[in-house]
Amino acid sequence: MKRVLITGGAGFIAHHVINQILNETDWEIISLDRLDFSGNLNRLQDILKDNPERKRVKIVHHDLKAELNSMIENLIGKVEYVLHLAAGSHVDRSIDYPLEFVMDNVVGTCNILNFARKQDRLERFVYFSTDEVFGPAPGNIKYMEMDRYNSTNPYSASKAGGEELCVAFENTYSMPMYITHTMNVFGERQHPEKYIPMCIRRVHHGEKIYIHSDRDKATPGSRHYIDANDVADALLFLLKSNVPTLKDDTGARLQKFNFVGKEEIDNYKLAVTISEIQNRPLVYEFVDFHSSRPGHDLRYALDGSRMANLGWTPKYSFTDRIEQVTNWYLNNNEWLNV
């Protein structure tokens, strides 16, 4: 039986990954989490309470800003896979407190890498990164895995820093590394500060939604939203597949993969869709966040062709899922008021 360590297991994306692994494998799961404002054990409670396989999940408390001492290492035990999803991810907060994000996303990554390189049966370390390392994508640009980086805020820079540590650990210690980039993820049990649950809550209460736009306040920002279940499915696909090495004439060895949703949607259309689902009026205002506060990019976009060529594409489109997700929040409104 395989054993997998998932950092940030009580976080939004990671708890969906845990659920997918429970349902599709017989692996043992260790969830490592410090349980800050973004980590919530109620997420795990929700997915585990009726699952007869919940005994396969073990929860270990640790803050990755500190090295993993021998007690924590013994609690975790030996693992074949490390999925590193723990991260500080709030762009606004990174602008105010950049050092916090260096500690969480660079120092924290180094500490979990040091743990992983001591594992004598490690088959794969997966570092979960973001589309934001590439910076804004003007026009119809979509970035491929090996394109240049252009971080525009401390959050994305810290994620890029974590990536480079993974590159260094593969080159120095021959560790089996993957890096994934994904775009805006949505689904059940997301923190209400995020755009989709925030829109659901504000439409429900008749409150104004501020929509990120260009300088002329005419063109809203857009994203390729991807369902959290698709992200979990893509991760499992990579772990179970014999992925051919991507040849690189420069000698770079580390493998990178973009997880991309089926469709791009602008944030005004998204808010309109949520208001129509609830049959309530949309109160909104376009706001030029980028001019007033640099670090907010109008458009991000990734190219998903590599994963498609390997045989994986997302199961869900935004339109497939947004009504289900909206109604789930309305029926579980404690997740709109965390």
C-alpha positions in Angstrom: 0.0 0.0 0.0 1.3 3.4 -1.0 1.6 6.2 1.5 1.2 9.9 0.5 2.0 13.0 2.5 -0.1 16.0 1.6 0.9 19.4 3.0 -1.9 21.9 3.6 -4.3 19.0 3.8 -7.0 21.0 5.5 -6.8 23.6 2.8 -9.3 24.1 -0.1 -7.6 22.3 -2.9 -5.8 19.7 -0.8 -9.0 18.4 0.9 -10.4 17.7 -2.6 -7.2 15.9 -3.4 -7.6 13.8 -0.2 -11.2 13.0 -1.1 -10.1 11.8 -4.6 -7.3 9.7 -3.3 -9.6 8.0 -0.8 -12.2 7.3 -3.4 -9.9 6.0 -6.2 -6.9 4.4 -4.4 -6.1 2.3 -1.3 -3.3 4.6 -0.3 -2.7 5.8 3.3 -2.8 9.6 3.6 -1.0 11.8 6.0 -2.3 15.4 6.1 0.3 17.9 7.4 -1.2 21.3 8.3 -0.7 24.2 10.7 -4.4 25.2 10.6 -4.2 28.9 10.0 -7.1 31.0 8.6 -6.9 29.1 5.3 -6.7 25.6 6.8 -10.0 24.3 8.3 -10.4 20.8 9.8 -14.1 21.1 9.1 -13.3 20.5 5.4 -11.8 17.2 6.3 -14.7 16.4 8.7 -17.2 17.1 5.9 -15.5 14.7 3.4 -14.6 12.0 6.0 -17.6 11.8 8.2 -19.5 9.3 6.0 -16.5 7.7 4.3 -15.8 4.2 5.6 -12.2 4.7 4.4 -11.5 7.6 6.7 -9.3 5.4 8.9 -6.7 5.8 6.1 -6.3 9.5 6.9 -3.9 10.7 9.6 -3.6 14.3 10.6 -0.3 15.8 11.8 0.0 19.4 13.0 3.1 21.3 11.9 4.1 24.8 10.7 6.5 24.4 7.8 8.3 27.6 8.6 10.1 25.3 11.1 12.2 22.2 10.1 10.5 18.9 10.6 12.0 17.5 13.8 12.4 13.8 14.6 9.0 13.6 16.4 7.2 15.0 13.4 9.1 12.8 11.0 8.2 9.7 13.1 4.6 10.7 13.1 4.6 11.0 9.3 6.7 7.8 8.7 7.9 6.6 5.3 6.1 7.9 2.2 6.2 7.2 -1.5 4.6 10.5 -2.5 4.8 14.1 -1.2 2.2 16.5 -2.6 3.2 20.0 -1.5 0.1 22.1 -1.6 0.6 24.2 1.6 1.1 27.9 0.8 0.3 31.4 1.6 -1.9 32.5 -1.4 -3.5 35.8 -0.7 -2.2 38.4 -3.1 -3.3 41.5 -1.1 -1.7 40.2 2.0 1.5 39.4 0.2 1.6 43.0 -1.0 1.3 44.2 2.6 3.5 41.5 4.2 5.9 40.1 1.6 8.2 38.4 4.1 5.4 36.2 5.5 5.1 34.8 2.0 8.8 34.2 1.6 8.7 32.3 4.9 5.7 30.2 4.0 6.4 29.6 0.3 10.2 29.5 0.1 11.4 28.6 3.5 8.4 26.2 4.0 9.2 24.5 0.7 12.8 24.1 1.6 11.9 22.4 4.8 9.5 19.9 3.2 12.1 19.2 0.5 14.7 18.4 3.1 12.3 16.0 4.7 11.5 14.4 1.3 15.1 13.9 0.2 15.7 11.7 3.3 12.9 9.3 2.1 14.5 6.2 0.8 11.4 5.1 -1.2 10.2 8.4 -2.6 8.6 8.0 -6.0 7.5 11.6 -6.6 7.5 15.0 -5.1 4.9 17.3 -6.6 5.1 21.1 -6.0 1.8 22.8 -6.6 2.4 26.2 -8.2 0.4 28.9 -9.9 -0.3 30.6 -13.2 0.7 33.9 -11.6 4.4 33.1 -11.9 4.2 33.9 -15.6 2.6 37.3 -15.0 -0.2 38.9 -17.0 -1.2 37.4 -20.3 -2.3 40.2 -22.6 -4.3 39.6 -25.8 -4.6 35.9 -26.7 -1.3 34.8 -25.1 -1.3 31.5 -23.3 1.8 30.5 -21.4 3.4 27.1 -21.8 5.2 25.2 -19.0 8.7 26.3 -19.9 8.0 30.0 -20.8 9.7 32.8 -18.9 8.5 34.0 -15.6 7.4 37.6 -14.7 6.1 37.7 -11.2 4.1 40.9 -10.5 3.5 40.5 -6.8 5.3 39.0 -3.8 2.9 36.0 -3.7 3.8 34.8 -7.2 7.5 35.6 -6.7 7.5 33.4 -3.6 5.9 30.6 -5.5 8.5 31.0 -8.3 11.2 30.9 -5.6 9.7 27.6 -4.3 9.8 26.2 -7.8 13.5 27.1 -8.2 14.3 25.2 -5.0 12.6 22.2 -6.5 14.7 22.5 -9.6 17.8 22.8 -7.5 16.9 19.7 -5.4 16.3 17.6 -8.5 19.6 18.8 -10.0 21.6 18.4 -6.7 20.0 15.4 -5.1 18.3 13.6 -8.1 14.9 13.9 -6.5 11.9 12.8 -8.6 10.2 16.2 -9.0 7.1 17.5 -10.8 5.8 21.1 -10.8 2.2 21.9 -11.6 0.7 25.3 -12.5 -3.0 25.8 -12.2 -5.4 28.7 -12.7 -8.2 29.9 -10.5 -9.7 26.9 -8.8 -13.3 26.8 -7.5 -15.6 24.4 -5.7 -17.1 23.5 -2.4 -15.7 24.7 0.9 -13.6 27.5 -0.5 -12.7 30.4 1.8 -15.4 33.1 1.4 -12.8 35.8 0.6 -12.3 34.1 -2.8 -14.2 35.6 -5.8 -16.8 32.9 -6.4 -18.1 32.4 -2.9 -17.8 36.1 -2.3 -20.0 36.8 -5.3 -22.5 34.2 -4.1 -22.7 35.8 -0.7 -22.9 39.4 -1.9 -25.6 38.6 -4.5 -27.6 36.7 -1.9 -27.5 39.7 0.5 -27.9 42.4 -2.3 -24.4 43.8 -1.7 -22.2 45.4 -4.3 -19.5 43.4 -6.1 -16.3 45.1 -7.2 -15.1 43.7 -10.5 -11.5 44.0 -11.5 -11.2 45.9 -14.8 -8.8 47.8 -17.1 -7.9 51.4 -16.6 -10.9 52.6 -18.6 -13.2 50.5 -16.4 -14.6 48.9 -19.6 -13.0 45.5 -19.8 -13.2 43.1 -16.9 -10.5 40.7 -15.9 -10.7 37.1 -17.0 -9.5 33.6 -15.9 -9.7 30.0 -16.9 -11.6 28.7 -13.9 -11.0 25.0 -13.1 -13.0 22.8 -10.8 -11.2 21.5 -7.7 -12.2 17.9 -8.6 -10.5 18.3 -12.0 -7.3 19.5 -10.2 -7.4 16.4 -8.0 -8.0 14.2 -11.0 -5.0 15.7 -12.9 -2.7 15.1 -9.9 -3.7 11.5 -9.7 -3.3 11.1 -13.4 0.3 12.3 -13.2 1.1 10.0 -10.3 -0.4 6.9 -12.0 1.0 7.6 -15.5 4.3 6.8 -17.0 4.9 10.4 -18.2 7.6 10.7 -20.9 10.3 13.2 -20.2 9.9 16.5 -22.0 13.0 17.1 -24.0 14.7 20.5 -23.5 17.7 21.6 -25.5 18.9 23.7 -22.7 19.5 20.7 -20.4 16.6 21.4 -18.0 15.3 18.2 -16.5 12.5 19.1 -14.2 9.0 18.3 -15.5 6.2 21.0 -15.4 2.5 20.6 -16.2 -0.3 23.2 -16.7 -3.8 22.3 -15.3 -6.2 24.4 -17.3 -10.0 24.7 -17.2 -12.1 24.2 -20.3 -13.2 27.7 -20.8 -12.1 31.3 -20.1 -14.7 33.6 -18.5 -14.5 37.2 -17.5 -15.4 38.2 -13.9 -18.4 40.3 -14.9 -20.0 37.4 -16.8 -19.2 35.2 -13.8 -21.0 37.5 -11.5 -24.0 37.8 -13.8 -24.2 34.0 -14.0 -24.3 33.7 -10.2 -27.0 36.4 -10.0 -29.1 34.7 -12.6 -28.8 31.3 -10.8 -30.1 33.0 -7.6 -32.7 35.1 -9.5 -31.4 38.2 -7.8 -30.2 41.5 -9.2 -26.5 42.1 -9.6 -25.2 45.2 -7.9 -21.7 45.9 -9.2 -19.0 48.4 -10.0 -15.9 48.1 -12.3 -12.7 49.0 -10.4 -9.3 49.5 -11.8 -7.4 47.6 -9.1 -4.2 47.5 -11.0 -3.6 51.2 -11.3 -4.6 51.8 -7.7 -2.7 48.8 -6.3 -0.1 47.2 -8.6 0.1 43.5 -8.3 -3.4 42.7 -9.6 -3.2 41.5 -13.2 -6.1 41.7 -15.6 -5.7 38.4 -17.3 -3.9 35.1 -16.7 -3.8 32.3 -19.2 -2.0 28.9 -19.5 -1.7 26.5 -22.4 -3.1 23.1 -21.5 -1.9 21.2 -24.6 0.8 19.2 -22.8 -1.6 17.5 -20.4 -4.0 17.0 -23.3 -1.3 15.3 -25.3 -0.6 13.0 -22.4 -4.2 12.0 -22.3 -5.8 14.2 -19.6 -8.4 16.9 -20.1 -10.8 18.4 -17.5 -14.1 16.7 -17.0 -16.1 19.8 -16.0 -16.6 23.1 -17.7 -17.4 26.2 -15.7 -21.0 26.1 -16.9 -21.3 22.4 -15.9 -20.5 23.2 -12.3 -21.2 26.8 -11.3 -24.9 26.2 -10.7 -24.2 23.2 -8.5 -21.5 25.0 -6.6 -23.7 28.1 -6.1 -26.6 26.0 -4.8 -24.2 24.0 -2.5 -23.1 27.2 -0.8 -26.6 28.5 -0.4 -27.6 25.2 1.2 -24.4 25.2 3.4 -24.2 28.9 4.2 -21.9 28.4 7.1 -19.1 28.2 4.4 -20.1 31.8 3.3 -19.5 33.2 6.8 -16.2 31.7 7.9 
